[in-house]
Amino acid sequence: MSYAIEIDTNVIDKMAEFSDVIQIGIERNLVRLAEAPVTLSTKSGFPHPATANGQRFTFDVDELDGVRHYFAAFFYYGSDEQHIRVFALTHTRF
């Protein structure tokens, strides 16, 4: 079952900080998440207490110069069970 995806403004602002290549990679992974959130995510919690009732989806995106970016997208399932809301995005660069 594919879910509609809602992205909070702070996540959109965070995505805008990256190059076009990385933004496209993030968007593709969020679409992938919306297609199968149950199988691609895990329960969120410590060390992220603010996300304790949410889910976490992790993924990598490679820059053209070979630099790898590691992301964690945090989301909640909608009460209608037909959409997910991405409320946070964390980033580490390798």
N, C-alpha and C positions, 0 to 999 in steps of 0.2 A: 504494500500500500504506500503510495506516495503522499507526502504531506505538503501542504502549502507552507511557505517559509516567510516569517516576519523577522526583520533585522532591526534592532534598536539603533538609534541615531549614533550613540557612542561607538558602536561597532562599525558603522559606515564611516565615521570620522577616522577611526583607527585604520581601516582599510585604505583610506585616501593617503595615508603616510607612506605607502609602498609604491614601488614601480608598477607600471602597467602589467608586466609579466607576473609579478607576485599577486596583484589584484585579480587577474584572470584565474590564477591558480586557486586563490581563496574562494572565488565565486564558484568554480567548478567543484571544489570539495564541499561547499555548502549545498549545492544542488545534489551531489552524491549523498550527503547526509539526509536531505529531505526525502530521498528515494528509499532509504532503509535505516531510519534512526535507531530502531531497536537493535539491529545487528552491529551497527557501527559505533555505538556509544556505550559508555559505562556510567554508573551512578557517580555523581560528583559529591565531594565531601572534603574532609581534611586533606590538604592544608587550605582549602578554599571554603571557609565556613559560610560565606555569604551565598554560596552556591549549593548548600547542603541538600536542597530539595530538587536540584536540577540534574542535568545529564552533561557529560563531557565527551567531546569528539576531538580526537587528536589527528593531525595530518602534517605532512611535510610538503614544501614547495621549493623547488630549486630555481635559483636565479640563473640567468644566462652565463654568468662568469663562474658558475659552479658552487656558489655559496648556497648552503641549505638553510631554509627558514622552517622552524618548527612552530606549529600553532596548536592552540587548544581553544575550541569554540564551546561555550557553555550555553545551554538552552533548556527551556521548559517545554513540555507538551501542553498544547492548548486544552482547555476544558472540553472543547468539542471533539477532541481526539482526531482532528483533521488538519491541524497546523502545529508548527513548532515556532518558538520565539527565541532567536539567538540574542542573548543579552550581554555577553562579554566575549572578548577575543584576547587571548594572551599570545605572546610572541617571544621566541628565543632564536638568535641567529648563530649558526655554526660556521 
